[in-house]
Amino acid sequence: MASLLYVFCALCALRMGVFGQYEWQARDAFDEVRLRMDKVNADNCPIQHLGDLYLPEDAVSHLPDIKDININPVFPNRTALLHLHNMAMSRSFFWSYILQARFIRPAINDTYDPGMMYYFLSTVADVSANPYINASAIYFAPNSSYTPSYRGFFNKTMPRFAPRTFRADDFNDPIHLERISTLNTFTVRDLGAIRNDSLSTDYTSEFYRINEWYKKWLPDSVVGRHDTKTTYQVEIRYANNTNETFTFHGPPGADEFPGPVKWTRPYFDCGRADKWLVGAVVPISDIYPRHTGFRHIEYPTYTAVTVLEMDFDRIDINQCPKGQGNSGPNRFADTARCKKETTECEPIHGWGFRRGGYQCRCQPGFRLPTIVRRPFLGEIIERATAEQYYNGFDCEKIGWVHKMPVQWETASHHVREMYLEKFYEYRNFSVGARSLHTSKMNIDQALKFILAVNARTCKNYTSQDLVLHGDIAYGAEEQFVNEAKMAVRLANFISAFLQISDPKEVYSGKRVADRPLSEDQMIGETLALVMGDTKIWSAGTFWERNKFTNRTFFAPFAYKKQLNTRKFKVEDLARLNETHQVYTNKKWFQFLKERWSTNFDSLEKFYMKIKIRLNETGESLKKYEHYPNFYRAANLDHGHWTAPYFDCDGKVKHWVITYASPFFGWDSLKVKLE
């Protein structure tokens, strides 16, 4: 008995000693937020208090603000949130444009709106092309959505309509024998298909609980006024050289308050994705009501919102103390473990919601110990015991400090000659365009040439002089990754629509298949890229010969003349017929055409689990059992980056770099992609 008591006491002492090693880590804001997150799961979220389904608003800091994007730099740990911001804006601009594009076309007893599959596949493409985006949805206000997908439904509205796609965990699906998640399976639902007496499933009701994204902009309280919605102007030039200036109502401008994008608090997506999400919400404008015959009573209003969400766990937190770059609000400020006497905190991107996403570097006047090669990683400090923490992670004071010279003197002749022999490109150098074609480049002369080229002087150089070396664009793939993802998203959508939607399909009942892609839809999609991302100066959708409906060539090209503007231009480049101007002869077009001429095995394969409404009134859902329910599309690595060049003969006379992404559809027999 005594021996058992001795063993028990020894184990207790050992356990207390182990726990005591980490008592130096005091409870902080991270522990509180993590406790609230772990408290809610898919099983108990329906009975949780409403406040427990939301995290504090300052749990996500440094939210992108459109008023700062072109002024202040965006931190590396906020590029994913910035892309979420731009994607939400892009989709809002597209839907606002396409819902009002009926005013471009003749007034007939039909609707020019996209069909239901267009909505579904558009939200799928938002998620499939962007690994950091977890969900995409469009929520319409009650009786505000029109559709051509049902017979005899002209000028009628659906009670609710909310197509939503979120990324599913497919590790246990029978089609994946490896039993690993591919991130390429998506759950697609129409959240507007509900019973009339089910308030808890009505996303416009207070009983829905997690619909903060809906309340951000809807319902729109403006009734009957025509001057409350921002207008945007698009000058369109068609292939037959006819012109159209179209003005449409869209989301608020960047110069307005509060701007076009509102952010939700982190919330638990109960009953749907069952994850903690953060959403960007942008309103969609339309002229409502429709087809009254009296234009003065049809007024612009917000009829829907587009919501794009990302996983809260993938958003970096900033644990460093408040400062010029971390002014707040930030709930996790000053939770880093750096020793403030000799070190200072610096955040590291890519860590997501977990401790240790920082490093402790030495303050001025201090240096690392001789046995340490890099700043102290926060992850290592967070795992340290009390003994390790208090006896390490310090910088040592520098005895001799280098200082800038107080009195500058001209270098002597032999010192100057020594450095000119070492850096000979500064003694004998070329100027102008020839400065780019030397074995060792004189950076000063190269920059002078690049900065001197403009719309007036570019005619003085050959086309070869206006193309920079490829290595000058080192890092462009990372710097412009968000812009490339926008192009991949459009390519993914076109691939999905061409492979899944069949305009000749015949459904039972009143359901009608979606029409083929229209000219207005492709113009709107292309225009939305330029309007949604300020770094994109031009964008185009270039179709192969005889692949677009009723057109030999089709290439809508959207661009802008100023950085921050509400006036945009669109031109169908199919109207150009000179050999050097035809888009099918461009190098990037020919490269992608040759690359994907035969083998498509490396394309990504995306699966969808779709449930659509049973009928036009949407009392319930039914499974969409049309084959195929998957499509193949390109990912980010399948695109092509060009070398930087000055677009002297183009519409945007700037130094630009082009990213091209291919899209694929079935051949005439529907047996092979092309």
N, C-alpha and C positions, 0 to 999 in steps of 0.2 A: 504493500500500500504506500509506503514511504517513497519507494522508487517511482511509482506512478505519479505521485504528487510532485516529485522532483522533476520528472520529465515534463509534466504539465506546466510547471513554473518556468522551466527553461524555454518552452515553446512560446509562452506568453511574453517573456522578456525579449525573445528574438523578434516576435511580431511587432512589439512596441518599438524596438530598435529600428526595424525596417521602415515603419510608418514615420518615425521621428526624423528620418533623414530628409523628408520632404516638407516638414512643417514650416520651412522658411518661405514657402509659396503661399501667400495670403489669398483668400478668396477675393475674386475681382469680377468685373462685368462679364468677362468671357464665361466664367462658371455659371453665372446667373442666366445668361442667354442659352447656354448649352442645356441647363436643367429644364428650361421652358420648352426647348425643342424636343428633348427626350421624353417629356411628359405626354406628348401628343403622338398618337400613331393611328394607323388606318382602322384599328378596332374600336378605339374609344373616342375618336374625333367627333362623331355625331352627338355625343352627350357632354362634350366639353363646353365650358363657359365660352361665350363669344370672344371675350378678351384673351383667352388662352390660345385662340387660333391665329393671333397676330403677334408679331414681335415689335419692339419699339421702332419708331421711324428712323432713329439715328443708328440702328444696327447696320445699315448700309450707308457708308460715308462716300464723299467725293462723287456724288451722282453727276453724270454729264449734263451740262447746261448749254443749250444751243447758243446762248449769248456769249459764251466763253470759248467755243470750239475753235474759231478762227483767230482768237486773240491769245489765249494761254495754252500752253502745251497740255496734252492729255497724258496722264501717268500710264506707264505700261500695265499696271494692275487694273486699269479701267478701260482697256481697249475692247474687251468683250461687252461691257455695259454700253460703251459708245456704239458698238455695232447693233446692239439691241435697240438703242435709241434711234439710230438711222433706219433700221429695218422697219420699225413701227411707223416712222414718218413716211417712208417710201410706200408702204402699203396703204396708208391713209390717203396719200396723194393719188395713188392709182384708183382706188375705189371712188373717191370723190370725182375724179375725172371721168371714169367710165360710166358712173351713174348719171352724170349730166351730159354725156356725149350724145345723147339722143337728140339734142338741139342742133347737132351738126347735120343729122340725117333727116330725110323727109318724114313728116308726121303721118304715120299710118296706124292702123288698128293692130299694132303689135308692139312688143317691147324689145328694145335693143340690149337689155341687161344680159349679163352672163348667166348661163344655166347653173344648176346646183353643183354639178361635178366641177365646174370651174372654181367655185368657192372652195369646195373640199380639197381639190388638188393644189390650189394656191396656198392653203394653210399647210398642206403636207410639204410642199417645196420650201416653205419658210423654215421648217424644222430639219428637213433632210439635208439641206445644203450647209447648215450651220451647227456644228457639234455642240456649241455652247447654248443654243436656244432649245429650251425644253418643251415649249408649247406655243401655239399660235391660234388665235381665234378672232372671229368677227361677231360682235353682239349687236343685233338690230333692236331698236326700240319697238314697242308693240305696234303692229299694223303699219310698219314702215318699209317692209321688204317686198319688192316685186320680183316675179320670176317668170321666165318663159318655159319652165319645165313641166307645166300642166296645161292640158287643152282647156279652152274656154276660160282662161284665168287672166285675160287682159284687163289691166287697170284694177286688179284685185291684189290685196296684200295678205301675206301670211301672218297669223296672230303673233308668232314668235319665230325667229330664225337666228341660229347661232352655230355655224360650223366651227368646230374646234378639233385640233390635232395635238396630241402629246406623245412623246417618245415612250414606247412600252419596253418593258423588260422581257426579252424573248428567249432567255436562257433555257426555258423548259418547253419551247415550241418543238413539235415533232419534226419540223423541217430543218432544224439545226441539230445535227447529230453530235456536234462537239460539246453541247451543253454550256455554251458561253454566250454572253450578251454581245450582240453585234451592233447595237444602237441604230439598226436600220429597219426596225419594225415600229409602226405608228398606229395608234388607236385614234380613229376618226369618228366623231359623233356630231349629230345635230342636236344641240342642247335645247333647241326650241320645240322639239317634238315631245310635248308633255300633255298630261290630262289637264283639263280646265280647273279641276278641284284640287290640284296638287301644288300648293303654294311653296312647299319646301323645295321643289324642283324648278320653280319659275325664277330665272336669273334676274328678273326685274323686281322681285318681291323682297321685302325685308326679311322674310323667313329663309332666304337662300344663305344668309349669314356671311359668305365669303365673297360677295359681289361688290367689293369696294371699287374694283375697276369699272364697274357699270356706273356707279354714282359719281365718278370723277367728272363726267361730261353729260350724262343723261339722267333724267329727261331734260331736253333743252327747253328752257322757259320762254324763249323768244317766239312770239306768235305774230304773224302779219307784217313784220318789219323786213325791209329788203336791204338794210345797210349794216347788218350785224356780223356778217361773215366775210373774211378776207378773200379777195379775188386774186387770181393768178392768170396771166395771159400767155397763150401759146400761139405762135405763128407757124402754121403748117403749110408745107409745099408738097403737093402730091406728085406722083410719077408722071401725070399728064400735064404738069406745070400749072395746074390751078392752085390758087392760094386760099387759105382760110385762117382768119384770126379768131380764135376761140377763147373766151373768158369764162372761167369756172370758179366756183366757190370751193375753198378748201379749209384746212385747219388753220389756226392762228399763225401769224408770221413770227419770224425769229425776233423781230423788234417789238413785239407785243408782250404784254404781261398777262398770264404767266408763261406764255410761249405755247408751242404746239404739244409738248410732251409732259404728261404728269406721271409720277411714279407711285406705285402702290407700296404699302408697308409689306415686309415679308409676311406671308401667310401660309397656312397649311392647306393645301388643295384637297380638302376632305371629299372623299367619295369619287374622286376623279384620278389625278396622278398620285395622290397621297404622298406628296413631297412638300417641302418648304420652298416656295417660289417667290420671285420678285418680278413685277410686271411693269412694262412701259405702255402707257395708254394714250392714244391719239384719236381725236374725233374724225368722223367721216361726214361730209356735207352732201346734201342733195336738195333739189327743188321740190317742195312738197306743199300741197298735194299735186298729183299729176293729172294731165289731160282734162282739165276743167273747162278749157275753152276761154278762160279769162286769166290772162297772164298776171294781172295785177294782184290776184289773190293767191298766186303760187309764190311762196317765199322761201329763201334759203334757210335751212335749219340742220342741226346735227341729228341724223337719223340712225347712226350706228357708231361704234367705237371698234378700233382694231387694237388688240391686246397681244403683245409678245412677252413671253416670260422665260426666265432662266432659273436654274437651280440655285438656291441660296447657298448651298454648300460649296459652290464653285466660285463664289465671289470673295476676293481677297479682303482681309481686314487689315487695318493700319493700327498696330499696337504702339507706335511711337508717340512721344509726348506732343502736345499741340505746339504748332509753330507756323511759319509762313506757308509751308506746303500742307499743313495739317491743322487748319484753323477751326475745323468742326462744322456742323455737329458730328461727333464721332463717339459713340458709346465705348469703344475699345481703346480710346486714347490713353496713353500712359500706363498700359498694362504690360509693356515690355520689361524684361528683367535686366536691361543694361545697367552697368554701374555708372551713374551719372558723374562721378568724380573724375573719371579718366576716359570714359567712352561716350559715344553718342549713337542714337538709334537711326538706322536706315532701313526702310521697308524693302522687301523682295517680292517680286510678283510671281504668281503661279502657284501659290500655296493653298488658296481657297480658305474656307472657314475652319482654320485650325491654328493652334498656337505655333509660334516659332517662325512666322513669315517675316523675319527681319534679321539684320546683322548688326553687331556692335562694333563700330569702327573707332579708332583712336581720335580723341579730340586734338585740336592744334596744340602743339607743344609736347605731345606724347607719341610714343611709338610702340609697336608690338614687341613682345619678348622675342628673343632671338630664336626660340624653338617654335614659334608660331608663324605660319606663312600667310595667313589671310585673316580678315576680321572674324570675330567670334560669331558663329552661327546661332541664331536664336533657338533653333531646334535643339542644339546641344545644350544650351543654357537651361532651357525649360526642363530637360531630363536630368539635370545635374542634382546630386545630393547636396545637402547643406555644406558638408566639408569641401566638396569640389567647388561649390559656388563662392564661398567666402575665401578660399585660398587660391582662386584662379580668376580668369576672365578680366584681368586688369591690364592696363597699358602702363608702360614705364615712362618716366619723365625724360625728355631729351636734354642732354647736357649742353651740347653745342647746336645752336639753331641757325639754319640758313636764312638769310634775309635778302631782300631785294637791294640792289646797289642804290646808294643815295645819290652819288654823282656819276653820271654816265659820261664816258669818254669815247672818242672815235678810235676804232681799232687801228693798230699799226699796219703798215704795208705787208709785212711778212705774215701776220695773223690773218689778214684778209685773203692773201694768196693761198694760205693753207686751207681755209674753208672753201674757197672757190675751186681748188683742185679736188677736194673731197666731194663737193656738190657741183659738178661741172655743168649741170643743166642750167645753172644760173649765170654762167659766163657766156656761153654760146648757145643761144636759144632761138627758137622759131616763134613767130607771132601769127595771130589769126588762126585759121583752120588748121594750119600745119603744126601748131603747137600740140594737137591731139595725136599726131602720127609720128612722134619721136620715140626712140627706144626708152628714154627716161624723161618723163613729162615734167615740164615746168608748171607747177600748179598755178602760180600767179597768172601766167599768160593764158593757160587753159580756161581759168575762170573769167578772165577779161573777155575772151572770145565768146564764151557761153552767155555771159551777161550782156554782151553787145548785140547779139542776134535778136531781132524783133521783126514785126510784120513788115517794116519798110526795108530793112537791110538783108532779110533772108534771101531775096532774089539775087543777091550778089554772089551766092555760094552754090556749089553743085549739090545734088541730092546726097552724095557720099559725105560731103562736109557736114551735113546737118544730121548725121547719125553718129551718136557717141559710141565709144567702145562698150561692150557688154559689162566689163568689170566696173565701169563707172556706176552702174546700177546695183552694185553690191548691197545687199540688204533690202532691196526694193520689195522682194517677196514678203518680207516681214512687215515693212513699213506700210505697204498698201494691201495687206491681207484682208482687211475689212471690205475694201472696194472690190477685190477679187471675189469675195464671198457673195457680194451682191450680184455679180455676173453669173456665178455658179448657181445661185438661187433661180434666176430667170431661165437658165439652161435646164435646170432640173424640172421646173414647172412645164416648160414646153415639151420636154421628153415625156413627162408623166401624162400630159394631156393627149399627145399624139399616140401613145401606146395603150392608154386605158379607155379614153372616151371614143366611142364609135358613133358618128352622126347618123348612121343607117340602122342603128339598133331600134328594135320595136319592143316596147314594154306593154304589159297588160294595164288595163284601166286608163287613167288620164295622163299617166306619166309620159313625157316626151324627152327624147335624147337631146343632149346638148348639140348645138350647131358647131360647125368647124370654127377654128379661131378666125376672128374677124380683123380687118384692118385697124379699126379703132382700138381693139384690145391690145394689139401688138404695139401700136403707137403709145398707148397709155402705159404699158409695162416698161417700154424703153424710156419714156419720159420720167417715170417714177424713179429710175435709177439716178438720174441727174438731179431731181428735186429732193431726193431723200438723203443724199450724201454730198456735202459741199466740196469734197476733194475730187469728185467725179465731174470733169468738165464736159465730157461728151460720152455718149453710149449709143450702141447700135445693135440691131437684131438682123442678121444677114442670112437670108434663106438661099438654099441651093436652087438651081434652075427647076422650075415646074413643081416645087414642093409645097408652095403656099397656094391656098385655094384660089383658083381662077386667076392666077398671076404667074407670068413667066419668071420675073425677078421681083423681089420684094425686100427692101432694106430700110426700115425706118431708122433714122439717125437723129438723135436729140442732142442739143448742145446749148450752152449759155455763153454770153459775151462778158458778163461780169461775175465776180465771185459771189456776192450777196445780192440777189435780184429776185424779182417776181415775174420776170419776162423771160420766156424760153422759146426756143425755135426747134422745129422738127422738119426734117426733109427726107423724102423717099429717094435714096441714092440710086434706085433703079432707073431714074430718069437720065442718068449719065450714060453715054454710049461710046465715049472715046476709050481707046484701049487702055491707056494708063490710068483712067479714072474708074473703070468697071471694078466693083468690089470683089468679084470672083477671081480677079488677077492679083489681088493683094497677097503678099508673102504669107501672112499669118493665116489667111483663108486657105491657101494652097497647102500649107504645112499641116493644118488640122485635117484637111480633106484626105491627104495622103496617109497621115498617121492612123486614121480610123476608117480606112477603105475596106479592110477585110476582117480584122480580128477585134472582137468586142468582149473578150473574156475578162479583161481587167476592169470593166465598168462595175460600179457599185450596183447592187441589187437591193431594192427597197420594197418591203412588204407592208401592206395596209390591212387593217381590220376595220372595215367601214360599216357603220349603221346609219341608214337614212330614214327619213320620216315615212310613215305608212301611206299617207295621202297628203293632199295640199293643206289641210287644216292641222295635221300633225298631232294626232292624239297619242301616238306611240311610235316606237322605232321598229325597224325591221333590218335584217342583215342584208347587206349588198353582196349578192352571190354571183356577181358577173365575173367571168374569167377573161383576162388575167386580173388578179388583184395585186400585182407587183409590176414594177417597171425598172428599167436599167438606165442609169444616168452617170454623168461624169462627176468626179469629185474635184477638189481644189488642185490636186497634183496632175490632173489630166489636161489642164489648160496650158496655154502657151503665153509666155512673157516675151515681149519684143525688147530690143535695145532702146534706150532713150533716144528720141529724135525730135526735131523741130518740124511741126506740121505746117510747112509754108504754103502748101497747096490746099490744105484742108480748111475746115470751118473754125477751128480753134488754133490760132497762131501762137502757140506756146511750146516750150519744151515739155513733152509728154512721154508717157510710157503706156503701152497697151497690153491688156490682158484679155485673151480670147478663150472662151469655154465652149465646147461643142454640145449640141443637143441632137437627139436621135429619135427617129420614128420608124414605123414599119414600112416595108416596101409594098408594092401594089398587091402582092399575094399574102401579106401578113405572115411571112415565114422567116424574115430576116430583117435585122435592124440596118438602117443606113443613115 
